[in-house]
Each structure stands twice: as C-alpha cells, then as structure tokens.
Amino acid sequence: MSQYENHHLEDAPLPFIYKTRSVRPTNHMFNSSNWHENVEIIHIIEGDGSISVNGQVLQVCKGDIVMINSNHLHALTAGDVKMFYRYLIIDRSFCLANDFDSNKITFEIKIEDDRALKILESLHDAYESPTDTPYRTLTVRSLVSQLLLILCKHHSHPSEQNDRYDRGVLYTKQAIDYIRAACDKDISLEDVASFVGISKYYLSREFHRYTGYPFVAYVNRTRCKKAQQMLADDQLEIQEIGKRCGFESASYFARAFRRYIGTSPAEYRSLLLKAQRSNQS
C-alpha cells in the first residue's frame, strides 16, 4: 500500500534490508508510492522502466543505481517487460554510528559509478552466502560502509537546513494516508482536500504530479491492492470483497482489478490458491 514505511530491522548486527524484487508492466503506471526515513539504494538488474522521486520522473535500465533520499516519495514502473531490481535500505542508526546523518545529506538520484556497482555486486554475493559463512556479517557491514563512503564523498551535498519543505509533497503524503485509511468508504477529492486543508484543484494537480496518478485512479488502485490481500481468504465471496474494498458494483470491481492488477479477481484467487497448494505439497 502507499504509505510511510516504518522499517523493523530485527538483525541488529546487520541493520539493513536487502532484497530482490520485480515489477511487471501495468500500462506504464507507477506502483504504489511510499516514503521512509531510511535511505534506499536501488540497483536495476534486468529490464527497464521509470522511477518517480518527489515528482521527478527518470528513465532507468539495467545497471542503473538510484538513490532514494530520506522521506522522499517514490514509486517504480516497468517498461514493456518485467523489470528486476535489488534494493538496500540502510537504517539511519548505522549512518549515525558512522558519524553522518542521512537526514542532513541529499544524494544524487541517479548514480553512475563503476566503484559503487562493483561493491553492490560483492554485497549481493555476501548476502547470498550461507549465514554461517565466516565473517559474513563483517563483510556485509564493511561493504555497506565502503558504498556509503563513495556516495557521500562523490554523489551528495549537505541539505540546506533552512530549505523550505516542499508543500506539495507534504500534502500528497497526507492525502495518501487518508486514502489508505478510508479506501473502503466513499472517498471524494473534496473530502480529502478538506482533510488536508487545501483546494481540490491544488490537491488534484499536486497529487498527480507526485504520484503519477489522477486521484480517482489512485483510489481504485489502492482498493485493488487491498482486495489482493483479501482474495487469499477463499471463504469470502468475490463480490463481498469488492464491497468491502469500496467498489460500488461487482462489474466495476472486476474492471478496475483487471486494469491495475492484470487479471480478474477470480483468476487472481485461483492463482493464489494454486500457489498455496503447491507450497503445502
């Protein structure tokens, strides 16, 4: 869902999140926007697409490195084929322990640096090694430190402490939180604008600018993402799920779900149940 992400890093010696993910083409529409305090490094390993960061849209392809600064609203979309990427989220505590505050540094969004690429490949190898590999934790921490040193020295600048926070981003985040909390209800642009405290025209423009979606499309996509989770419960009728997610009719639910998820609700449930049975066998 589109929201502020509160990261829970259970492994204290490795205060990072490192994963490989993919994003499939969805009519060149951005995935859900999110933001978080910790800095994130994205490495595109296959395919191409676009990334939106605080309303700035950049084209990305295999080999690119993208930096997500603290609290920047961001979202990904694939091109014509599925895009694969790895991401590293670094807990702010690790940065502070190494004598710099990631909240007071602004990194370049798109990085071109062969040294950083080599470190990212070595980091992936380290994470792929068995957890009982000698010095694995030390290796990972060392590689992240080397990577941060390169990024800080060559691809960043201090954030201006008196720089006025972009109000458009703030209003968009507030609107996203409202939509997420009330997506099962009848939501209007007027309601959300009133909640945020701005005109509906200004919210509509800024919301589209920072998320890449018109307001109604974003609401429907958020509802479909919620429906995805509920479809795992085969005791619930599909029509009932649509109602609980805020869709006024079963046909509208089916059309929206196919548009934003790529299949019908029934097809998606069938795939889910098939995967569950496969995992149990």
N, C-alpha and C positions, 0 to 999 in steps of 0.2 A: 504494500500500500504506500501511497505518497505520504511521507511524514518525516518528522525528525527521528533519526535513528539513534537510540541510546545503546551503545555497544557494551556488551558484557564479555570481558576477556577473562576467562577462567584460569588460563595458564599464566601465572604471574611472571615466571622467568621469560616467557615469550609474549609480551603484551601487544600482540598483533593479530589481525585476522587476514589469512591468506587463502584464497580460493580461486578456482577456475569456473567461469560461468559462460553461458551463451545467451544470445538474444536473437530471436528469429525475426524475419521481416514481417511487419504488420502495417502494410500500406505506408511505410516510411513514417509511422507515428512513433513518437518517443514513448519509452516505458515510463512508469510512474516516477515522478520527481521526488527526490529526498535530499536531506541535508544532515550533517552531523558535525560535532566539534572536532573530531579527529581528522587529520589529513589522510587522503587516499591517493594511491598511485595505481593507475590502470594501464595495463600493457596489452595491446591488441595482438593476438597471436594468429588469428585467421579471419579472413573476410574483411569487410569494410562497412562503414556506416557513418553516423553523425553523433556528436555529443553536444548537449546544451548545458552550459555552465553560466548561471545567473543571466540567462537570456542571450548569451553569445553562443552561436552555433558554429562548430568546427567539424570539418570532414576528417575522419580517421580511417586508417587502413593498417594492414599487417605491419608490425614493427613499431608502431607509434606508441609513445608514452604520454599519458595525460595526467596532469596533477589536479586534484580536487582540493582546493583550499578549505580551511576551517569554515563551516557554516555556509558554504556555497551551495545553492540549489542546483542539482544536476540530474540529467537523465540521458539514457542511451537509446539509439535506434539503429537497426541493421539496415544494410543496403538491400540488394536483391537476393542475397543468400544469407544463411545464418552466420552470425559473427561470434567468434570465441574470444574471450579475454580473461586475463588474470588480474586480480586486484589485491592490493596490500593496504590494509588500514592500520595505521600506527597510532597507538594510544598516546594521548598528549603527555601522560606521565613519563613516558620514555623520552620524549623530547625535553621535558623539563629536567629530567635526571641527567641529560647531556648538555645542560646549560644553554638551551634556547627554547623560546616559547613559540610554538607553531601558530598560536593565535595572533602573534605580532609580526608574522612574516607572510608575504604574498609571493607565492610561487608562480612562475610562468605556467600557463595552462597546458600548452603543447611543448614537449621537450624533445629535442634532438641531441642525443649524446651517446656515443658508442660505449663510453665507460659505464654509463648507467644501464645500458642494455645488457652488457656482459655481467654486471652484478645481478640484475634481475634473473638472468638465466641460471647463474650459480645459486641464487636464492631458491629458485624453483627446484633445482637438483637437491638442495639441502632439505627442503620440505618433503620431497618425495622419498628421501631415505628413511629407513625404519627409525622409530622413535628411540630405540636403544643404541643407535649408532654413536660411537664415542665422539664427544664434543659437538654433537648436533646442535644443542642449544647455544653454545658459544659461537658456533659457525653462523647460525641464523642471526644472532644479535650483532655479530661483527659485520655481516653483510649489510644489514639494515643501517647500521651506523655509517658504513662507507657510502651507501647510497644517499643518505641524508646529507652527508658532508658535501658531496658533489652537487646536490640540488641546492643546498643553502648557499654555497660559495659561487656557483655559476648560473643559477636559474631562479634567483629570488631577489627580493628587495624588502626592506622594512616597511611594514604597513604604517601609513600616516596616522598617528594617534588621534588627531583632530579631524580625520576624514569623515564626513557625514555619511552615515549608513544609508544605503540605497533604500528609499522608502518603498519602491515598487517590489523589491524582494521581500521585505517585511510583510507588506500587505498580502502578497501571494502566499507566503507561508501560513499566515493566519487563515486565509481562505481555504487552503489545503487541509488544515487541521479541522476546520468546520465541516468541510465536505466529508472527510473521513469519519467524523463522529456522527454525522447525521445523514449518511448516504442512503439509509433505509427509509427515510422520510421524504416528503415532497420538498425539494430544495429549489429555490429560485435565485437568480442573480441578485435580485433586490434584497432578499433575505440575507445573503452573505455580505453584500455591500454594506447593509445596515449594521451587521455584526462587526465588520472591520472598521466602519466609520468613515467611509468614502462614497463617492457617487458610483452608481453601477456602470457608468460609461468608462470612468477611470479604471475601475477594477477589471472590467472586461478587457481593456487594452493591455493593462499590465499583466494580467493573468495569462493571456495568450502569448505575450512577449516572453515570459519566463518559463512557461510550461510547454509551449508549442501546441497547446490545445485550446480550442474555443471552450467556453465554460461548460456548456451542456455536454459536449463530447467528453470532457474530463470527468464530469459527474457519472456519466454512463460507464466509462471505463473503470472507475473506482468501484462502482456497483458490480461490474462483471468480475473484477478481481476478488471481491468478497464472495461472489457466487461460486467461484472456482474452489474455494475452501469448503463451502457448504455442500458441494456436489460429492464430496468424499463420503458423506453420510447417505447410504442408499435407502435409509428409512424415510427420508424426506422426498416428497413429490417435487418434481422439477418446477411445476407451476407455483408451488408454495415457496420454493427458494426464490423464484423471481419476485414474488410479492414481498418477501422478507428483505430483499435487496433494493426495494423501492421502485420496481418496474410496474407500470400500471396494467400491463397485459402480458400474457404468455408469448404472443407473437412479437411484441416489441422487445421482450427479453431475449428471445431467440435471435432476432435480427442483430441486436446490439452485441450479444455474446459472440456471434459468428464474426462480426466486424472487428472486435477488439481482441478476441482470443484465437480466432481462426477456425473454430469448429462449432457445431451446435452444442447446447448443453447436454443433450443425450449422448452425443458422440464423445464428448469430454468425459462424462461419467463412465462410459463403457471403457475408455482407455485407462482411467484411474483404477477401476475395479480389476481390470486385466493385469495391471502392473502390481496391484496388491496381492492377487492370487499367485503371480509369478514369484514375488518375494517370499511368500509363505511356503512355497513348494521347495 
